[in-house]
Amino acid sequence: MPDSLTSPKLEAEAALLRGKYAHLSGLPLIEALVGNELNGQIMLSSSFGAESAVLLDLVSRVDATIPVIFIDTRRLFGETLRYQKTLTDYLGLEDVRIIRPDDGVLQRLDSDDMLFNIDPDKCCEIRKVAPLDKVMKKMGNLGFKAWITGRKQFQSPSRTALQVIEADSDFIKINPLADWSNDDIKQAFLEKNLPPHPLVADGFKSIGCMPCTARVAEGADERSGRWVGRTKTECGIHASRESAII
């Protein structure tokens, strides 16, 4: 769904692109948008998590110079940080931009690194949402207008209506894997011999920050290991990106 802050012009542009390309997904969608519409104006955000290699592989095959934004929240697993380097080298990604939360904000609002336990929404806000807001504004000023994400309809009830092309508050958001199934993701790993995140074999099926990520029982919802025991299901970067913390 469009963000409440999205301009009518951006919504119209997203609708026009949907009319042309909504029948595509995966590699053909990325090829069409980069080749015909958004060359030099498109970027990607990646968590370098359990499924990230699939989308990163598709993007690298179209254009390895597309900027990849990776948020190091300073609470990630060490395995994720090492996996980011492994995938970057393996896929030949040429422009991975690592962003981090503001040290002053962390000292002021989470000096003991325990905010996740008291207010997980605020923790995500200062460690993920605000840093991303800041870099996205810079990217917009540089002429970038589209943002590729790895979200998929099967991941959660809030994503079941996800479209391959949608309007965000400031960007056209591209979701090349929106209609892919879990089996499609697994098959892509096998076909392309993509290196898996090292924690997947240890029972972690959806991987975020270390304090808020748990192992998932066999057959359970793959995102059920995130924010266990809470109603929270999203970190917030795909909600409104207007951050309260600057």
Secondary structure, DSSP 8 states (H G I E B T S, - for coil): ---TT--HHHHHHHHHHHHHHTT--HHHHHHHIIIII-TTSEEEE----SSHHHHHHHHHHH-TTS-EEEE--S-B-HHHHHHHHHHHHHHT-S-EEEE---HHHHHHH-TTS-HHHH-HHHHHIIIIIHHHHHHHHHHHHTT--EEE----GGG-GGGTT--SEEE-SSSEEE-TTTT--HHHHHHHHHHHT----TTGGGT-SS--BGGGB----TTS-TTTTBSTTSS----STTS----S--
